[in-house]
Amino acid sequence: MARAITKKKIYKRKITKSKNQKIRSRIFGKSLIPNALKIHIDELVKIDPPDFNLKLKTTFFYYLIANIIKRQNTYENKELYNIPVSLCISVLRELISNPDEYIKYLEVHNVIFLAQEYSVGKNCRKYCFTDFALSIIDENTEYEVVEFDDLENDNVMVEKLIQDSIVYKENEHLLKWFDDKLTIDYEEAKKYIDRIVSENKMNDLSTKKMHWMNQINAIKFKVFYATRNEESDYRLHTNFTNFKKMFKKFISYDNKKIVGFDLKNSQPFFMIFLIKGIINNNNKIIKILNRIYKEDYLKTFMLQKIRETLYSSSFREEYLYFKKWVLNGEIYEKFATLLNPKPLVNGKFPQNKYNEKTEKMEIIYHNSARDLMKSVFFILLFS
């Protein structure tokens, strides 16, 4: 079982604002790291003390480990591989003055390694866990809750609860459920993980197992978080954003099992809803558009062009088919039938796709024609 590492603090920092005051960085007050890595790092610091000034911030080592695990545990990394993740010095320097020395220390002691160098204007240095680190994690599946009170200063605000997060107020209807009533049948979930690992002895599941354990321990020990990145997808990300479906059957709220509904073709579905709202002059839709564009959307040039298209006979004829396919949840399959993409010899479906980070066209591969058509559709929808 994980055990919580707590630090007694009886005061709360009073936050004052002024015109010249720098906005404080916000970090979550606690996180999870594998017990084995926590013990290993503690022993390293005792046996081979860093030659730089720790300033009582040994906790920053834990923060780096938790940060890598969290960044690897994302929607893009569905397979939960030990992928390279960014540790941007400029961002970390807002938390502590010498983050590069901490990172170098973990490199030298074979905990993490540099997987991708810094590229000007494209990406920060990216790091992965070493095979040694993964091996000691695999031997001990216990997790520890670590608190980051030590990192709080004039530039850094530590959010104690999810209610303290900057996105809570505008998303209270979604985040209010993250409280003590949200629980998981931990022992059964852990047995389920052990069974998967034992039945797949030929596969390397060490990284997957680490992330699976992290997910179920986060619910057990109420390590909740909520973020929204205005510079990327602007989606609300929580513990459940990347939570594996296979563990949802172990989740309860107020001793009641939760039920999930998967809306097929959800993005095209909401597009149908939007089109119908504009055609019918739905006041709720118009209000939403006005709020987004911060002007009278009814008077915009784009709306006039959209309406001109929506009311045309050629659009109406195709729209009937499109609407039917979306509402039946078969839009991507119908696209595959119409376009008839051909797989390669290995059964994969190739796609030329522009990579914004490398600024180059790359070939990516999909397991099915449906997956390919979904990717193509989203490019058409959002380009």
Phi, psi and omega in degrees: 000152177282149176236139184278134175260111185247151177234130184283124175223123184252003180244162173236134181290129179278127183264122176241150182235145173214169183297326183265000184283134178286140178293129182284140174291147182242132175230157179284144188290340180208161179206182181244139170222154178300135181305319183297320180290323178299312179297317182299316181294318178300318180292321179300316182296327178284314185285317182230076184304139178301146180272008175250168185281113179288333182051039180061021183254041175304333179303335182295330174300316180295322180298319179297315180298312180298324181295317179296314180299315182296318181289332175284333184269068183236168180298323181294331181259062185301327182279355178056046176283169176277066186280155176293136178231152185284137168235089186282118182300319182298323179286315181295334181291344175288339181266323184207150190287332187232055183296330181297328179289323176295315180297316180298322179298317178293328177293309183301326183263021167062038176260317176228164176219154180284115183262335181210129182288164177293139178233121185303123176076002183239303180206157175280177174296142181242141186232154174230166171283145176284164177299325179298314180298317180295326181292320181284333175292319183295330181285334183226108185270005179289149179237154178237142173271120179248141180255146186251029179304325182298339184271355181285134177204196183294338182258347187235129176252128179263118180276113185289321184230164177296334177293342178275348185294150186293341182260000188295313187302314183280353180231027184301327181296339178259326188268346182295343181280348179276083180216193185294342180282344178276115186226169177223143174282084191299313184298319179291322178295320179293319177299322179297318178296314180300322180293318179298316181296316182292330181276352181233053185296335183281344183263149177276102184251011186299316180288318177302313182300320179300314182288323177299313180296323178298319181295313184285329177291327180298322178286318182301316185259014174057041175269082185263150176214161176209128180222159173210122182260109182291342183268358179236246186273350179060018178278151175279122180249129180225186177302331184270352181301317182245014182292129183293135182301328185294344180262351185294335179291347179265359184269140176225155171231121183056042179066018177241133180295140179273155179237136180247143176239130180254113181276108181293143178053044188299316181296312175299326179299314180290334175293320175299316179300318180294314180300314180298321180295320179291317180299319184268006182054045179294120184300323180295318179295317181298320179297319179297315180297320178296322180293322181290313185268355175055040176200175178285098186298334181298336184261358184285152180297319183297321180296321179297320179291321178297314180297320179302321179287315184297329183271356181287148182294324180295320178293315183302322182295314180285328183297326179299318177291313182301314180299317180297316181295320181293312183293336176271358179068035185227023185299318183288324178294321179293320176299319179297322178294320181289316186269337175050060178293147182256132178281162174281181180300325181278004178087358180275152179253114184279153176213132173277122185222138181281130178260114184295329182288315180271346182059038179223157173281136179229155175263122174246159186237139180245149182283341182213162177297326179298315179299320178297312181296326178296317179296316179297317181299317182292327175295316178296322185288322188249355179290000000 
